[in-house]
Amino acid sequence: SQYVKDTRNWFQKRYISIILVFAESILITLAIGLIIFSRKFFNMMLDMGILEKNLSYYLIIGGKWMISIALLFFAISFLYYLAPARRQRFRFISAGSTLATALVILTSLGFSWYVSNFANYNKIYGSLGTLIVLLLWFYFSSLVLLIGYELNLSIRHMKPKEFNSELKQP
């Protein structure tokens, strides 16, 4: 959708691919691991009496979610910076990254709710049901990432004079 010819050679493409695989894997694993394992850790601390259910407990829980969302946001921003053929300035905060992060979270929550309440993949497909659910989640997440990137691309290609002329018309 950029209409840009990729001038990177084979080695550059592989190098960028390897960086993206490792960086994205680490960031997403940290975000998911923080969500999953911190719950057990905090419950253990509550049972041992180290932590009490007061304001600090809820602030820690909120901080856990904010860190996880920030890691996901950074992973998406890094992907939008490094993957395209055109070199661009790194922008940590962009409209596409914000939209994609919000939509990935909402899509994941909605898909999780649908699978747990309505879909019977395991009854129909047996052990392949888990693989089907995982592939569907990958599909929906990749669509969301493409939507976010297209938003960034649309904003970048919008010319200021066209934007101003649209605002002046009644």
Buried (B, 14 or more C-beta within 10 A) or exposed (E): EEEEEEEEEEEEEEEBEEEBEEBBEEBBEBBEEBBEEBEEEBEEBEEEEEBEEEEEBEEEBEEBBEBBBBBBBBBBBBBBBBEBEEEEEEBEEBEBBBBBBBBBBEBBEEBEEEBEEEBEBBEEEEEEBEEBBEEBBEEBBEEBBEEBBBBBBEEEEEEEEEEEEEEEEE
